[in-house]
């Protein structure tokens, strides 16, 4: 197994640990969650650069890398559903966003399997898919940074309304990009889809 794929697997292992920091209350948990998320996100950046620079791109990596990204971002969204459990107006929004993300990811993953079983090549993420992933990473990192800052400086809680609205805006931008990238991916894969088989 090459180094980029090892980094992808490391990110996958870090994901449940990251989610646990979101779910269980302990001092400075959001600081810990932020550090884990940033480190995991960096492995995504590094493994892609290494794979392209040293021609280490494999079908295994093209399939696993976006799948692990989905695991990490979904874990974050699920964690924020719990975090906003006492604020229904935000909780339902994150729940809706999580559903949109999961619906898109299940649809795209299913099409990937159909493409492979039809003898096609694994389709790598397009520009919109990458934009979706980057926007998710930025939104989640920003949200975690805000909560980590409030962990350290409790006085920041007076700005909760502003922070919460900003987080929701970033999350909804990601959801919109998620839908757009999913539609484009499905459209580009239609030649492999034959409902009569």
C-alpha positions in Angstrom: 0.0 0.0 0.0 1.4 3.4 -1.0 1.8 6.4 1.3 -1.3 8.4 0.0 -3.5 5.4 0.7 -2.0 5.0 4.1 -2.8 8.6 4.9 -6.4 8.1 3.7 -6.7 5.1 6.1 -5.2 7.2 8.9 -7.9 9.8 8.2 -10.6 7.1 8.3 -9.3 5.8 11.7 -9.2 9.4 13.1 -12.9 10.0 12.1 -14.6 8.0 15.0 -12.1 9.5 17.5 -13.0 13.0 16.2 -16.8 12.2 16.5 -16.3 11.0 20.1 -14.8 14.4 21.0 -17.9 16.1 19.6 -20.3 13.8 21.5 -18.9 13.7 25.0 -18.6 16.7 27.3 -15.1 17.3 28.7 -13.0 20.4 29.2 -11.9 22.0 25.9 -13.5 19.3 23.8 -14.0 21.6 20.9 -10.3 22.5 20.9 -9.5 18.8 20.7 -12.2 18.3 18.0 -10.7 21.2 16.0 -7.2 19.8 16.2 -8.3 16.4 15.1 -10.4 17.7 12.2 -7.6 20.0 11.0 -5.0 17.2 11.1 -7.4 14.8 9.3 -8.1 17.5 6.7 -4.4 18.0 6.1 -4.0 14.3 5.4 -6.6 14.7 2.6 -4.5 17.6 1.1 -1.2 15.8 1.5 -2.3 12.4 0.1 -3.7 14.1 -3.0 -0.6 16.1 -3.7 1.7 13.0 -3.2 -0.5 10.8 -5.4 -0.3 13.4 -8.2 3.3 14.3 -7.8 4.7 10.8 -7.7 2.1 9.2 -10.0 0.7 7.1 -7.1 -3.0 7.4 -8.2 -4.8 4.1 -7.9 -8.4 3.0 -8.3 -8.4 2.1 -4.6 -7.3 5.6 -3.7 -9.8 7.3 -6.1 -12.6 5.3 -4.5 -11.5 5.4 -0.9 -10.4 9.0 -0.6 -13.8 10.6 -1.3 -15.5 7.9 0.8 -13.4 8.8 3.8 -14.0 12.5 3.2 -17.7 11.7 3.4 -17.2 9.8 6.7 -15.3 12.8 8.2 -17.8 15.5 7.2 -20.8 13.4 8.1 -19.3 12.7 11.5 -19.0 16.5 12.0 -22.5 17.2 10.9 -23.9 14.5 13.2 -21.8 16.0 16.0 -23.3 19.5 15.4 -26.8 18.1 15.5 -26.1 17.0 19.0 -24.3 20.3 19.8 -27.4 22.3 18.7 -29.8 19.9 20.3 -31.1 22.7 22.6 -31.6 25.1 19.7 -34.3 23.6 17.5 -34.2 26.3 14.8 -30.5 25.4 14.1 -30.8 21.7 14.9 -33.4 21.1 12.2 -31.3 23.0 9.7 -28.2 20.9 10.3 -30.4 17.7 10.2 -31.7 18.8 6.8 -28.2 19.6 5.6 -27.0 16.2 6.9 -29.8 14.5 5.0 -28.9 16.4 1.8 -25.2 15.4 2.2 -26.0 11.7 2.9 -28.6 11.5 0.0 -26.0 12.9 -2.4 -23.2 10.7 -1.2 -25.3 7.5 -1.3 -26.5 8.4 -4.8 -22.9 9.1 -6.1 -21.4 6.1 -4.3 -24.1 3.9 -5.9 -23.4 5.2 -9.3 -19.7 4.7 -8.8 -20.4 1.0 -8.1 -22.6 0.8 -11.2 -19.8 2.4 -13.4 -17.2 -0.1 -12.1 -19.5 -3.1 -12.5 -20.2 -1.9 -16.1 -16.6 -2.0 -16.9 -16.0 1.7 -16.7 -13.2 3.5 -14.8 -13.6 4.9 -11.3 -14.6 8.5 -11.9 -12.5 10.9 -9.8 -14.1 14.0 -8.2 -14.7 16.8 -10.6 -14.2 20.5 -9.9 -17.7 20.9 -8.3 -17.1 17.8 -6.1 -13.8 19.4 -4.9 -15.5 22.7 -4.3 -18.1 20.9 -2.3 -15.5 19.2 -0.2 -13.5 22.4 0.3 -16.6 24.3 1.3 -17.5 21.6 3.8 -14.0 21.6 5.3 -14.1 25.4 5.6 -17.5 25.5 7.1 -16.8 22.8 9.7 -13.4 24.2 10.5 -14.9 27.6 11.0 -17.6 26.2 13.3 -15.2 24.2 15.3 -12.9 27.3 15.6 -15.8 29.3 16.9 -16.7 26.7 19.5 -13.0 26.1 20.4 -12.6 29.9 21.0 -15.7 29.9 23.2 -14.2 27.0 25.1 -11.2 29.2 25.9 -12.9 32.6 26.1 -16.4 32.2 27.7 -17.1 35.9 27.1 -17.6 35.2 23.4 -20.9 33.5 24.2 -22.5 37.0 24.0 -22.0 36.8 20.2 -23.8 33.4 19.9 -26.5 34.7 17.6 -24.0 36.1 15.1 -21.8 32.9 15.3 -24.8 30.6 14.8 -26.1 32.5 11.8 -22.6 32.5 10.2 -22.2 28.8 10.8 -25.6 28.1 9.2 -24.8 30.2 6.1 -21.5 28.3 5.6 -23.3 25.0 6.1 -26.0 25.9 3.6 -23.5 27.0 1.0 -21.9 23.5 1.3 -25.3 21.9 0.9 -26.0 23.8 -2.3 -22.6 22.8 -3.7 -23.3 19.3 -2.6 -26.5 19.2 -4.7 -24.9 20.8 -7.7 -21.9 18.5 -7.7 -24.1 15.5 -7.3 -26.3 16.4 -10.3 -23.2 17.0 -12.4 -21.7 13.7 -11.4 -24.9 11.8 -12.1 -25.3 13.5 -15.4 -21.8 12.6 -16.4 -22.4 9.0 -15.5 -25.7 8.4 -17.4 -24.0 6.5 -20.2 -23.3 3.7 -17.7 -26.8 3.6 -16.3 -29.1 1.0 -18.0 -32.3 0.5 -16.0 -33.2 -2.5 -18.1 -30.4 -4.6 -16.8 
